[in-house]
Amino acid sequence: QVQLVESGGGLVQAGGSLRLSCAASGQAFSRYTMGWFRQAPGKEREFVAAISWSGGSTYYSDSVKGQFTVSRDNAKNTGYLQMNSLKPEDTAVYYCGLGRILGEYMGQAPRYDYWGQGTQVTVSS
């Protein structure tokens, strides 16, 4: 069993930056793809970014490409989402997930096995 805890969310002005962290318990973190998703009020959970188990491959939604950067440190059992040039439309609860997923399936939330509790990101205009 893996437990995930996100942190780093908060209130930021438009144009600002935040770095989210996703800390995993256990020793299996390095075996999993890690994904970041977000859910705004009244909307479905949407894919943001993902990184393969080794960190060698990354994937982004078109809406955040060039703006967000996903990374991981397997030695620390922690993943990160660096968010720059934030916009009000980036406001959402951000979740990290782990799953044994490859390629194009990284953007599909049901394929993830473990989820954190989420961290709120609010971007003011």
N, C-alpha and C positions, 0 to 999 in steps of 0.2 A: 504494500500500500504506500502511496506517495501522497504527501500533503504539500500544498502550495500556499504561499502567503505573498500577496502583492503589497507593495508599498511605494511611496513616492508621489502619490496623487496630491492634488490640492487646487487652490485657486490661483490663476495666473492671468495676466493681461494678454490681450491679443499681441502676437509677435514674440511672446516669451517662450521659454523652454522649460521642460520637465524631463526627468529621467525616472522611469518606473523600474522597479526591481521585482523579480519573482524568485523567492527563495524556496527551494525544495528540500523536503526531508528525505532521508534514506539515501541509498547509494546507487540508485538506478537512474538518476537524472541524466547521465551521459548517454543512456541508451535511447532516449526519446527525442523526437522532434518537439520543439517548443513553439507554441503559437500565441499570438496576442489577438484578442477580439475586443470589440467594444459594443456597448448597447446604450443608446440614448433613450430618453423617456418616450414611450409610445412606438418605439421602433424595434425591429428584430436585431438580434446579435449579428454583428458583421465582422468579417475577417479584416485584420489590419496588417499583420506581418507574421512570418514564421521563419524559423531557422532549423536546419537539420541537426542531427545529434552531434555531429563533429564541428558544426559551425561553418562548414565549407560551402553551404548553399543557403541563400536567403531568398525570401519571397515577400512581395508587398502588394497591397491593393493599389489600384491606380490612384485612389484618392490621397494616399500618403507617400507615394513613391517620391523620393528626393527630399522629403520633409522629415520622415522618421527613419531611425536606424535600429535594427534589432541585432542583439549580440548575446553571447553567453560565455560564462566562465565555468567550465565543468569541474574544475578543481574546487570551486566555491559552491557548487550546486546552485548557481544563481544565473538567471537570465535578465536581460535588460531591454528596455525600449526607450531610446533617446528620441524625444519629440521636440522639434524646433519649429519656429515660425508658427506657433499655434494660432488657430482661428476659433471663433465662437462655435463653429460647426464641429469642432473636435470634442466638444463637451459631451461626456458620456462616462459610464462606468467601464473601466478597462479590466479585462480578465486575462489571465494567462492560463494556458492549458498544456498538457503533455500527452503525447500519443505516439504510437509506433506507426508513423505515416510517412509516405514517400510522395514526392513530386506534386502533381496537380491536386492531390487530395488534402494538402496542407491547409487549404482554405475552407475546409468543410468541418464545421464545429462538431457534428455528431461523431466524427472519427476520433475525437480526443477522449482519452480515458480519465484524465484527472483535471480538475479545475480549482483555481483559487476562489476566494470570496469576493474579489473585485476591489478596485480602488477608484474613487471618484476623481475625475478631472473636470474642472470647470474653467472655461476660458471666457473672460469678460471682454466686452468690446470697448 
